[in-house]
Structure formats: C-alpha cells, structure tokens
Amino acid sequence: MTIAVVVGVFAVVGLVQASTTISTSITTGGTLAVTGQSTLATASSTGLTTTGGFWVNGTATTTASTGTFTTAGNVVAVGTASSTNLIVGNGGSTMTHIAVGTCTTNSVSVTASSSNMVTCSSATGVLTSDNVFVQSINTLPDNFVIQAASSSAADTIQIRVYNMPTTTSDSGADVTGARVLHFWAAY
C-alpha cells in the first residue's frame, strides 16, 4: 500500500507539472498572466494596451517608445479615419487637412490678353489656409488658361483665368460661362 501511495503522489505531481489544454472558455476577474510564448487561434478584444511593442502576424507592428505603426500591407479604415499629423511616404511635411471635390464657377467676361477672377463658391471642405489645386477637364473654352487658385473663404476658391487670343486680330472679350472644376486642397 505504501508503494501505491508513493506512486500516486508522483503521478499527481507529474500531471500538475505537465502542459494543460483547456477546451472551454476561461473567465477571470483579474489579470491573465502568461509566461513564455502563447499561441491563440483567434483573439478578440474591445481594447488592447501594451507597454512594449505590439506585433500582428509579422506584417504590422508598433513601437512602445513612439507609437509608430508600420505595416507591409494596406491600412483600411471602415468609417472615419482621422489624423492631425499625416505624412505620406518617407518624408515631406505633415498634412492636417485634405479636401477633394468639384465646384462650379460663376461666369465672367475676360478681355483678350488679360485675366480676371472667377469664384468657385461650392468647394465644400476648403479652408482659407489650404493649398489649392484646380483642374478643368474639357469644361473651359480653349482660349482660357487657369493661372492661379487660392482659397479666399471657407468653401470658396478664387481662380484667375487668362484669355489667350486665338488670332492676332482677336482683342475682344470672351465669356467663361459657369463651369465645373475639379479641386484638391490640403494643409
């Protein structure tokens, strides 16, 4: 009987030290601590906090010291993505605002060999601090050239157009007509 007790104690101690697989949920009211590497088939969380770097499937990482996020693949945001310091690529200036769209100009008369201002007042999202780029895709008559663009008020772009004479005797005024222009604004 003594031998049976000794063998039983060793068997229990051996089983306690062995690796355990749990096939049901684990619920804890405190912290779950794991020493060594842990492998999870599926992990889900409504929030994740780490004081060290965070590694995701070998293609996305963060660093604890700077919070920099690096990925070898695409970053896809479902819903609204927000940043106050966006840098695209490996350098350049940060962008805090980007607006893209179309706007409609008013119609102005411009004398040949001179320029005049038109206003795009439907440029939704454009701010007065933005750098503005506009493009006309087959909407302006051939003799008009866009010379400059800037934002003079919220949702408004001022555009200087030049009337290039089409013949040496062309010195009259031409009308731009109300036109749809494409814009890209960033700051």
GICOR-V123225 format. One record per backbone hydrogen bond with DSSP energy under -0.5 kcal/mol. NH is the residue of the N-H (numbers start at 0). CO is the residue of the C=O. If there is no record, write none. Layout:
{{NH & CO} {NH & CO}}
This chain:
{{4 & 0} {5 & 1} {6 & 2} {7 & 3} {8 & 4} {9 & 5} {10 & 6} {11 & 7} {12 & 8} {13 & 9} {14 & 10} {15 & 11} {16 & 12} {17 & 13} {22 & 20} {32 & 30} {53 & 61} {55 & 59} {56 & 54} {58 & 55} {59 & 55} {60 & 69} {61 & 53} {62 & 67} {66 & 62} {69 & 60} {69 & 67} {71 & 58} {75 & 73} {76 & 74} {77 & 75} {78 & 76} {85 & 94} {88 & 86} {94 & 85} {98 & 184} {100 & 182} {102 & 180} {104 & 178} {105 & 118} {109 & 173} {111 & 171} {112 & 162} {113 & 110} {113 & 162} {115 & 160} {117 & 158} {119 & 156} {120 & 103} {120 & 118} {122 & 119} {122 & 154} {123 & 121} {125 & 122} {129 & 126} {130 & 185} {131 & 129} {132 & 183} {134 & 181} {136 & 134} {137 & 135} {143 & 140} {144 & 161} {146 & 144} {146 & 159} {147 & 159} {149 & 157} {151 & 149} {152 & 155} {154 & 125} {155 & 152} {156 & 119} {157 & 149} {158 & 117} {159 & 147} {160 & 115} {160 & 158} {161 & 144} {162 & 113} {163 & 142} {163 & 161} {164 & 162} {169 & 166} {170 & 168} {173 & 109} {175 & 107} {180 & 102} {180 & 178} {181 & 134} {182 & 100} {183 & 132} {184 & 98} {185 & 130} {186 & 96}}
